[in-house]
Amino acid sequence: MNKIPLTVRGAEKLKAELHNLKTVQRPAVIQAIAEARAQGDLSENAEYDAAKERQSFIEGRIADVEGKLSNAQVIDPARLDADGRCVFGATVRIEDTDSGEAMSYQIVGEDEADIKVSMISISSPIARALIGKSVGDVVEVVAPGGVREFEILDVRYI
């Protein structure tokens, strides 16, 4: 199976989610199933059906997270030495050449991506265009709204 790139923070977040699923949510759903069973006839018991469905979701998510963690390639951006190039984990400040608007993004794994906190997936169009480039380079990004050009202003490994 392919390695899944994760930052240290992303790996810790997945480990915390797995711990919560196993120690909090799994026991809670087992208790809910036991309580629903105690009510008698299971054929028309909505609480039982809901608890079983929730259990199925939790077990599936546990398997998914365990699979991602077992195939994770954890990369610490602070330990990178990429000679100023944009690589996985780097925080890149770019400027739209048309509008002059500057923005900053960290390039992270797909599970970590959250545009609200300026974390973009390695597989996003912007990240794919930035990978391997250096400060001063101008990159073209094919976006749904058309082609946009960005100049790389700064690359940091934090």
C-alpha positions as CSV (number, residue, x, y, z in Angstrom):
1,M,0.0,0.0,0.0
2,N,1.2,3.5,-0.7
3,K,2.6,5.6,2.1
4,I,0.3,8.4,3.3
5,P,2.2,11.7,4.0
6,L,1.3,13.3,7.3
7,T,2.8,16.1,9.3
8,V,3.7,15.4,13.0
9,R,0.6,17.5,14.0
10,G,-1.6,15.5,11.6
11,A,-0.4,12.2,12.9
12,E,-1.0,13.3,16.5
13,K,-4.5,14.4,15.6
14,L,-5.3,11.0,14.1
15,K,-3.8,9.2,17.2
16,A,-6.1,11.4,19.4
17,E,-9.1,10.6,17.3
18,L,-8.3,6.9,17.4
19,H,-7.9,7.0,21.2
20,N,-11.3,8.8,21.5
21,L,-13.0,6.3,19.3
22,K,-11.7,3.3,21.2
23,T,-11.9,4.6,24.8
24,V,-15.0,6.9,24.7
25,Q,-17.2,6.3,21.7
26,R,-16.9,2.5,21.4
27,P,-17.8,1.8,25.1
28,A,-20.7,4.4,24.9
29,V,-22.3,2.7,21.9
30,I,-21.9,-0.8,23.5
31,Q,-23.7,0.6,26.5
32,A,-26.4,2.1,24.3
33,I,-26.9,-1.3,22.5
34,A,-27.2,-3.1,25.9
35,E,-29.8,-0.6,27.1
36,A,-31.8,-1.0,23.9
37,R,-31.7,-4.8,24.2
38,A,-33.0,-4.5,27.7
39,Q,-36.2,-2.9,26.3
40,G,-37.3,-6.2,24.7
41,D,-38.5,-6.6,21.2
42,L,-35.6,-5.7,18.9
43,S,-37.6,-5.8,15.6
44,E,-39.3,-2.5,16.2
45,N,-36.7,-0.8,18.4
46,A,-35.4,2.4,16.9
47,E,-32.8,3.0,19.6
48,Y,-31.3,-0.4,19.0
49,D,-31.2,0.2,15.2
50,A,-29.6,3.6,15.7
51,A,-27.0,2.3,18.2
52,K,-26.1,-0.6,15.8
53,E,-25.7,1.9,12.9
54,R,-23.5,4.1,15.1
55,Q,-21.4,1.1,16.1
56,S,-20.9,0.2,12.5
57,F,-19.8,3.8,11.8
58,I,-17.4,3.8,14.7
59,E,-15.8,0.4,13.9
60,G,-15.4,1.5,10.2
61,R,-13.7,4.8,11.3
62,I,-11.4,2.9,13.7
63,A,-10.3,0.6,10.9
64,D,-9.8,3.6,8.6
65,V,-7.7,5.6,11.1
66,E,-5.6,2.5,12.0
67,G,-5.0,1.9,8.3
68,K,-3.9,5.5,7.7
69,L,-1.6,5.5,10.8
70,S,0.0,2.2,9.8
71,N,0.8,3.5,6.3
72,A,1.7,7.0,7.5
73,Q,5.0,8.6,6.5
74,V,5.3,11.3,9.2
75,I,7.3,14.3,8.1
76,D,8.4,17.0,10.5
77,P,8.5,20.4,8.6
78,A,10.9,21.8,11.1
79,R,13.5,19.2,10.3
80,L,13.3,19.8,6.5
81,D,16.2,21.2,4.6
82,A,14.9,21.7,1.1
83,D,17.1,24.7,0.1
84,G,14.1,27.1,0.0
85,R,12.0,24.8,-2.3
86,C,8.3,24.2,-1.8
87,V,7.9,20.6,-0.4
88,F,5.4,18.7,1.7
89,G,5.0,20.4,5.1
90,A,6.4,23.8,4.0
91,T,4.5,27.0,4.7
92,V,4.4,29.1,1.5
93,R,3.5,32.7,1.2
94,I,2.3,33.6,-2.3
95,E,0.9,36.6,-4.1
96,D,-1.7,36.7,-6.8
97,T,0.0,38.5,-9.7
98,D,-3.3,40.0,-10.9
99,S,-4.8,41.3,-7.6
100,G,-1.7,41.6,-5.5
101,E,-3.4,39.7,-2.7
102,A,-1.0,37.8,-0.6
103,M,-1.8,34.5,1.2
104,S,0.0,31.9,3.1
105,Y,-0.6,28.1,3.0
106,Q,0.9,25.0,4.6
107,I,1.1,22.0,2.3
108,V,-0.2,19.0,4.2
109,G,-1.8,15.6,3.7
110,E,-5.3,15.1,2.5
111,D,-6.7,14.2,6.0
112,E,-5.1,17.4,7.5
113,A,-6.3,19.9,4.9
114,D,-8.4,22.7,6.2
115,I,-8.6,25.8,4.1
116,K,-10.1,27.8,7.1
117,V,-6.7,27.5,8.8
118,S,-4.7,27.8,5.6
119,M,-3.7,24.2,5.3
120,I,-4.0,22.8,1.7
121,S,-3.8,19.3,0.5
122,I,-0.7,18.1,-1.3
123,S,-3.1,17.0,-4.1
124,S,-4.8,20.4,-4.5
125,P,-4.1,22.4,-7.7
126,I,-2.2,25.1,-5.9
127,A,0.0,22.7,-4.0
128,R,0.8,20.6,-7.1
129,A,1.8,23.8,-8.9
130,L,4.0,25.0,-5.9
131,I,5.9,21.7,-5.3
132,G,9.6,22.0,-6.3
133,K,9.5,25.7,-6.9
134,S,11.5,28.4,-5.0
135,V,11.1,32.0,-3.8
136,G,10.7,34.3,-6.8
137,D,9.2,31.7,-9.1
138,V,5.8,32.4,-10.7
139,V,3.5,29.4,-11.0
140,E,0.3,29.0,-13.0
141,V,-2.6,27.3,-11.3
142,V,-5.5,25.9,-13.3
143,A,-8.5,26.7,-11.0
144,P,-12.2,26.2,-11.6
145,G,-12.4,30.0,-12.3
146,G,-9.6,29.8,-14.9
147,V,-5.8,30.1,-14.9
148,R,-4.3,32.2,-12.1
149,E,-0.7,33.2,-11.6
150,F,1.0,33.3,-8.2
151,E,4.5,34.5,-7.2
152,I,6.2,32.7,-4.4
153,L,7.3,35.3,-1.8
154,D,8.5,33.1,1.1
155,V,9.0,29.4,2.0
156,R,9.3,28.4,5.6
157,Y,9.7,25.0,7.3
158,I,7.9,25.4,10.7
